[in-house]
Amino acid sequence: MASKKAATAIIVMIMAMLVDRSVAIDLCGMTQDELNECKPAVTKGNPTNPTQPCCTALQHADFACLCGYKNSPWLGSFGVDPELASGLPKECGIPNAPTC
């Protein structure tokens, strides 16, 4: 159950990363910059390892809030791989990350 919430959190972060940068956002406890830090780690094709700033941001994310975006149809259109997104908390070593 923890992995589902974590996956949803990542999905929401990715969606927020794609929002126009001229609009400052704070989504589920994460800023636009924090969301952008995680994007390369969940991008289809050639993902990178998550950065320390990404992992730090995940530690204070509101997973319950992020879970509200779990079934968004937008992920694929933004190049986000849901499996990579769901594994990000584990990649960051976040113990017992809540799930949706």
N, C-alpha and C positions, 0 to 999 in steps of 0.2 A: 504494500500500500504506500510505503514511503517513496518508492521509485516513481509512482504515478504522479504524485504531487510535484516531485522534482522535475519530472518530464514536462509537466504543464507549465511550471515556472519558467523553464527554459524556452518553451514555445512562446509564451507571452513576451519574454524579453526580446526574442528575435523579432516578433512583430513590432514591438516598440522601436527597435533599432532602425526599422525601415521607414519610420515616420519622418517627415521633413525635419531636418535638423534646425531649422529656424524657429521651431516651436519647442520650447523647453518642456520636457515631460518628467514626471515622477510616477512610475508605474509600479505598483505593488512593492513599494519601498526601494525601488532602484531608479537611479537617474538615467538619462539618455546615454551619458558617457559610460556608465556601468553596463548598460545593455549592449552597447557597441563593443565593449571589451570581450563579450562572450560570443559575438556573432561568428568570428572565424572558426571557433571550435564546434559549431553546429551546422556549418555550411556544407551542402552536398558537394561531392566531387573531390575536394582536396582540403578536408578539415585539418586544423592545427590543434596542438595541445592547448587546453585552456590556460590563460595567463593568470598570474597571481592576482591582479586586480579583478578579473572575472570571478575567481573563486572567493575572494574577499566579499565581493558584492553579493554572491549567492548566499553567503552566511547570514546576511541580514535581510534577505528577501522575504516577502510575505507570501509563503507558498499557498496558503488558503486563497488569497487573492489571485495568484497566478493560475490556480487550478480552474478558475472561472473561464479561462481561455483554452482549455484542454482540447476541445473538439473544433477548433477554428479551421476552416477550409483554406486559410491563407498560407499556411506554412510552406506547402510545396511550391506555390507561386513565388515565394521569396527565397527559394533555394535552401530552405531549412530541412534537415533530415531529422524527423521525429525520434528516431532511434538514438542518434547522436545527442539530441537534446535531452532525452530521458536518462542518458548515461552521464551527463555532465556533473551532477552532484557527486557521483561516485568518483569520477575523474579528479574532482577537486578534493576528495577526501572528506566530504561532509558526512559525518556519522548520523545515522538514523534520520535522514532527510524525510520529511513528511511526504505522503503520497495523496493523490486525488482519488 
